[in-house]
Amino acid sequence: QVQLVERGGGLVQAGGSLRLSCVASGRTFSDYVMSWFRQAPGKEREFVARITWTGSATYYADSVKDRFTTSRDNAKNTVYLQMNSLKPEDTAVYYCAAQTSLTATPNYWGQGTQVTVSS
């Protein structure tokens, strides 16, 4: 089992920044590809970003490319999502997830953290 706990959500004005963190415990953190997803009210959960086991590669949804950056610190069992130039449409609950490969369905999910961007 892997337990994931997200932190860092909150209320921010449009154009502002937030940094989310997700701390993992349980199994070896570096064994997992880590992803970020989000779910806005009334919408389906959508992919936001993904980072490979060592952080050598990252992937982003078109809607956040050039604004969001994901990184990881395997020594701290933590993955980050730096969110810049936030827009009201970024308002959602953000989840981190752990998966065993780039294409696998996530095996483990965090509880989510709310991000609200006011206009």
SESE-765762 format. One record per residue (C-alpha): x, y, z. Coordinates in steps of 0.1 Angstrom, whole numbers. Layout:
r x=X | y=Y | z=Z $
...
This chain:
r x=0 | y=0 | z=0 $
r x=10 | y=36 | z=-7 $
r x=-5 | y=64 | z=12 $
r x=-6 | y=98 | z=-5 $
r x=-13 | y=131 | z=13 $
r x=-17 | y=164 | z=-7 $
r x=-10 | y=198 | z=8 $
r x=-9 | y=233 | z=-4 $
r x=-43 | y=240 | z=-18 $
r x=-62 | y=273 | z=-11 $
r x=-77 | y=304 | z=-25 $
r x=-57 | y=326 | z=-49 $
r x=-65 | y=354 | z=-73 $
r x=-63 | y=349 | z=-110 $
r x=-27 | y=353 | z=-122 $
r x=-13 | y=341 | z=-89 $
r x=6 | y=310 | z=-80 $
r x=3 | y=280 | z=-57 $
r x=25 | y=250 | z=-51 $
r x=10 | y=217 | z=-42 $
r x=29 | y=189 | z=-26 $
r x=21 | y=152 | z=-22 $
r x=39 | y=132 | z=4 $
r x=40 | y=94 | z=0 $
r x=45 | y=67 | z=26 $
r x=44 | y=30 | z=25 $
r x=62 | y=14 | z=-4 $
r x=93 | y=27 | z=-22 $
r x=84 | y=60 | z=-37 $
r x=108 | y=58 | z=-66 $
r x=91 | y=27 | z=-78 $
r x=61 | y=48 | z=-90 $
r x=54 | y=72 | z=-118 $
r x=35 | y=101 | z=-102 $
r x=6 | y=119 | z=-117 $
r x=-16 | y=149 | z=-109 $
r x=-53 | y=150 | z=-118 $
r x=-81 | y=174 | z=-111 $
r x=-118 | y=174 | z=-109 $
r x=-140 | y=205 | z=-111 $
r x=-176 | y=206 | z=-99 $
r x=-198 | y=188 | z=-123 $
r x=-170 | y=176 | z=-145 $
r x=-151 | y=144 | z=-149 $
r x=-116 | y=140 | z=-134 $
r x=-89 | y=150 | z=-159 $
r x=-52 | y=145 | z=-162 $
r x=-30 | y=174 | z=-154 $
r x=7 | y=163 | z=-152 $
r x=29 | y=132 | z=-149 $
r x=65 | y=126 | z=-139 $
r x=86 | y=95 | z=-144 $
r x=104 | y=76 | z=-117 $
r x=135 | y=97 | z=-115 $
r x=120 | y=129 | z=-128 $
r x=138 | y=126 | z=-161 $
r x=106 | y=132 | z=-181 $
r x=74 | y=151 | z=-175 $
r x=41 | y=153 | z=-193 $
r x=13 | y=179 | z=-192 $
r x=-22 | y=185 | z=-204 $
r x=-24 | y=212 | z=-231 $
r x=-45 | y=233 | z=-208 $
r x=-17 | y=237 | z=-182 $
r x=14 | y=234 | z=-204 $
r x=38 | y=263 | z=-198 $
r x=20 | y=273 | z=-166 $
r x=24 | y=242 | z=-144 $
r x=55 | y=223 | z=-135 $
r x=57 | y=190 | z=-117 $
r x=89 | y=178 | z=-100 $
r x=98 | y=152 | z=-74 $
r x=123 | y=147 | z=-46 $
r x=127 | y=109 | z=-41 $
r x=147 | y=115 | z=-9 $
r x=117 | y=132 | z=6 $
r x=91 | y=109 | z=-10 $
r x=74 | y=140 | z=-23 $
r x=60 | y=152 | z=-57 $
r x=53 | y=188 | z=-64 $
r x=30 | y=208 | z=-87 $
r x=40 | y=244 | z=-92 $
r x=10 | y=263 | z=-106 $
r x=17 | y=297 | z=-121 $
r x=-6 | y=322 | z=-140 $
r x=-36 | y=305 | z=-124 $
r x=-70 | y=310 | z=-141 $
r x=-105 | y=306 | z=-127 $
r x=-109 | y=275 | z=-148 $
r x=-81 | y=259 | z=-129 $
r x=-105 | y=257 | z=-99 $
r x=-108 | y=221 | z=-89 $
r x=-99 | y=195 | z=-64 $
r x=-64 | y=183 | z=-72 $
r x=-53 | y=147 | z=-66 $
r x=-19 | y=131 | z=-68 $
r x=-17 | y=95 | z=-79 $
r x=9 | y=67 | z=-80 $
r x=11 | y=42 | z=-109 $
r x=36 | y=15 | z=-118 $
r x=41 | y=26 | z=-154 $
r x=34 | y=55 | z=-177 $
r x=3 | y=40 | z=-192 $
r x=-10 | y=21 | z=-162 $
r x=-42 | y=31 | z=-144 $
r x=-31 | y=47 | z=-111 $
r x=-29 | y=23 | z=-82 $
r x=-31 | y=47 | z=-54 $
r x=-48 | y=81 | z=-49 $
r x=-45 | y=109 | z=-24 $
r x=-76 | y=125 | z=-8 $
r x=-73 | y=157 | z=-28 $
r x=-68 | y=193 | z=-21 $
r x=-90 | y=222 | z=-31 $
r x=-77 | y=249 | z=-53 $
r x=-99 | y=279 | z=-59 $
r x=-89 | y=307 | z=-83 $
r x=-110 | y=339 | z=-80 $
r x=-114 | y=363 | z=-109 $
